[in-house]
Amino acid sequence: MRVGVIGGGQLARMLALAGAPLGVRVHALDPAVDACSGGVAPLEVAAFDDLAALHRFADVCDAITFDFENVSAPALHELEVLRPVRPNPLALATAQDRGAEKVLFVRVGTGVAPFAVVEEPAHLAQAVATVAFPAILKTRRFGYDGKGQIRVDCADLLEDAWTRLGRAACVLETRIAFERELSIVAVRALDGELRCYPLVENLHVDGILSATLAPAVVDPALAQQAESCARRVGETLDYVGVFAIEFFDVGGRLLANEMAPRVHNSGHWSIEGAITGQFENHLRAVAGLPLGDTAARGLSCMLNWIGELPERNAALRVPGLHWHDYGKAARAGRKVGHATITAADRGELRRRLALVADLLGRHAQIDPVLARLG
């Protein structure tokens, strides 16, 4: 079985590594000649909207998926005629548009922050009447890791913020005072079976995920809210594959923030921390294979390496630490790798994280995690 991945970054790389034991070969397509999946899988270098290249790519694949949102939904529609595309282009198009995402969450009965769409000058006054300030203005498309968004403290600053975002189509939403960010990763099979990984807690620095604690400590009713939302989203989109939904925890009520129609950074812990990792389960779904168990093996903490890798030899001295180098050149703000620290209980996880902080000089990143562990 050959699965084509549109996009050749670290997610495609980890899909390729997960596919090998299953006998599933991953092929990637990316415009970057040095896309990091090329180190472990065949790489076709072409633009995401190069239809001739996409047709050649489809010829060597049995099914097609993608590893990030900013690929061409119309191109995937064309490929559907040739090969199964999983998840389908509708799911991609919905997740590419923050406005459409909000409408989807409302449709399936999940709460969201008060929001308004801003696409033309007349919408500014309407947005001010709908959304309480302080607020945040986000482009409807092409925003991730804190990009494409500006905090707006009062109504008088809205037009200037919109101008700074190029007067693009945007969503204005009230800034929510939330206790923590939680996310759920789910996988849905061809026959409609859906399995959820445990809710996890995410910590961010400068809008980029810094650490994920798995599983999160939550009331069972809160976990049920998240799983119900995931189930309804999967059914509504007729989804096949892995997807993630990020939530704000507001006093025991979940408000949906956004959806990712793919394997997700907050699910990286599952490679070592769950019985079946998200990358393997995504390929199982795309290839029409039975889904694997999504239960956690114990406790885990995933640490993102942003900008540059820390000292590997020191990190590998930590018991239960699993190292992932994406093969990328160092660059500010770039995800170049991660590590997942596994443990049997909270005390052991605390001790191992404290050792990572000491050995790597990562107290600024890890101390907030230790505070959450209590």
Helices and strands as residue ranges (DSSP letters): E 2-6, H 10-19, G 20-22, E 25-30, G 36-39, E 43-45, H 51-59, E 63-66, H 73-79, H 89-95, H 98-107, E 115-118, H 122-130, E 135-139, E 149-152, G 155-157, H 158-164, E 170-174, E 180-188, E 194-196, E 200-205, E 208-214, H 220-237, E 241-250, E 253-260, G 265-267, H 270-273, H 278-286, E 299-306, H 312-315, E 321-325, E 335-343, H 346-360, H 363-373
